[in-house]
Amino acid sequence: MFKIIVVLISIVSFNALAAEEVKLGVVGNVGADGFFSPKVMSFIIEEVKPNSPAEKAGIVAGQKIISIEGCKIPGCPASKAKKLMRKESGDILQLVLENEDGSQVPLEVPMNAW
């Protein structure tokens, strides 16, 4: 299994333009399998940045992302997951998270500049 650490840190912005790309605002440990066409096997949130869309939506460290816009983890192609997480200010990111107790939480994250 090919392990990588992905850092999804927001671009700090002082203006909220509608066409501005916004990041989720989490640091996560991403496990991937495959070399030429890797698939995301796990995505565990390790840190949530203050005032980020993730923090405002209630995402906390220790949760696992198990679906991004309907693309299930494990198995979502890494290139597709990356594209799905690119959002502009005003867009909604749909996630399904798994808590440490195994319960699942569907979440709609409003992506706004922070």
N, C-alpha and C positions, 0 to 999 in steps of 0.2 A: 504494500500500500504506500502510495506516495503522499507524504504529509506536507502540507504547506500552511503557512500562517498568512491570513489575508487581513489586512487592515483596511477597514472601511471608515475613513475619517472624513468628516464634513469639510467642505471648503468654507472657510470663514468668509462671511459676506456682510457688508454694511448696507446693502440695498437689496430689496426683494423683487427682482425682475421676474416676470412670469416665465420667461424662457430659460431661466438659470437652472443648471443641473444641481441637484441637491443630493447629498449622501445620507445614508441612514444614521450614521453616528455611532457605530459599534466597532469594537475590536473583537475578532473571533478566531477560534482555532478551527480551521477547515481541513477535513480529511478528504483526500481525493484518490481515486483509483484509475489508473491508465496513464499513458504517456502522451500519445498523439491526440486522443480525444478523451481527456479525463472526465470522469463523472464525480460529482460531489457525493461523498459517502456520509459526511457528518458536518455540522456547522454549530459549534457551541459558542455562545456569547460569553466572552471573558470580561469585557468592560463596556460600559455605556457612557458616552460623552455627555457632559452637562449641557442642558438646553437643546439637545439634539432632537430630531423627530422621534428617535427611538425612546429617549427618556420621556418625552411628552406623551408617548403612546403607552407607557408603562412597562416597557421591555427592561428586564433586569439580567444581571450577570448570572450565569448558570443555566439559562434557558437554552434549548436547542431549536434551531429553525428546521422544521420538517417539511415545509412547503413554501415556495416562493411563487406567487401568482399561479398556483395550481401545479407547478413543477415539483414533484415529490422528491424529498431527500430521505434515504439514499436513492441515487440513480439519476438525478437531474444533471444533464451535461453542464460542465463548468462554464463553457462559453455562453450557454443559454441563461444560466443563473446570473451571470455578470450583466448580461443585457437586460434581464428582467428587473434588476435592482437599480438600474440607471433611471432616475426619475427627475422630472423638472418640478420646480416650485409650483404647488397647486395640485400636483398629481397625488393619487392614492396608491400606496404599496400594500398589496394583500399578502399577509404571511399567516402561517399556522406555526405556533410555537408549542414546544413540549416543556412543561415544568419539571423540576427535579423529582416530583412525586409521580410523574407519568401522565398527569392530566394534560389535555391539549387545549390550546387557546387560539381561536381564530382572531386575527387582528387586522384592522385597516389602519395603516399609518399615513396620516396626512404629511406629505413631504413639503416642508416650508423651509426657507433659508433661515439660518440661525447664526 
